[in-house]
C-alpha cells in the first residue's frame, strides 16, 4: 500500500507526480497490468520457462 503525506506548501500537481512515482516504484502498476486478463497456468509456465532459457543464454554469452 502506498501512502503519501502532503508536504508543507506542496501543490496538488507535485503531490500527484510524487504519488505516481511511488506507485510505479512499488510495482503496483505492473501487477495491475499482469492481472488485467486471466492467464492459463500452462501459459504462465511456458512464459517462465522461456524467460529462464533467455537468462541462461545471456549468461553463457562471453563478455567483450
N, C-alpha and C positions, 0 to 999 in steps of 0.2 A: 504494500500500500504506500502510495506516495503522499507525503504531507508537505505543505508549503505554507510558510508563515510570511505574511506581507511585511516587508521591511519598512522602516521609517522613511517617509517621503518617496516611496516607490510607486510608480504609476501602474495602472492596471495592465498596460501593454507590456511593461517589463516583467511583471509577475507572471503573465501568461507565457511569455517567452521562456522564463525560467522553469515554469511548470512543464512545458513541452520538452525541454531538455531533460528534466528529471524523469519524465515518463519514458523517453527514448533510451536513456541510460539504464533504466531499471529493466528494460526488456518487455514491458507490458505491450507495447505496440506490436512487436514481433510475435509475441504469444497470441495476440488477438488475430493477427493475420493467419497464423498457423491453425487456429481453431475455427476459422470462419466457415470452412466446409469439412464435412466428415471425410476422413481418410481411412481406407480399409487397413487392417493390421498387416496384410501381406504387402501393401504399398509402402507402409512405414518401414517394414523390414528391408524391402528392396532398396528404398532410398538410403537407409542406414548402411546397408552393405556397399552400395556404390560410393557413398561418402568415405567409408573405411578403405575401399580399394584406391580411391583417388589420393587419400592421405598416404597410404603405403607407397604408391607410385611416386609421389612427390618426395617422400623420404629417401627413396632409392636413387633419385637423380643426383648426380655429382654436382657439387657447388663449383662455380667457376672462379 
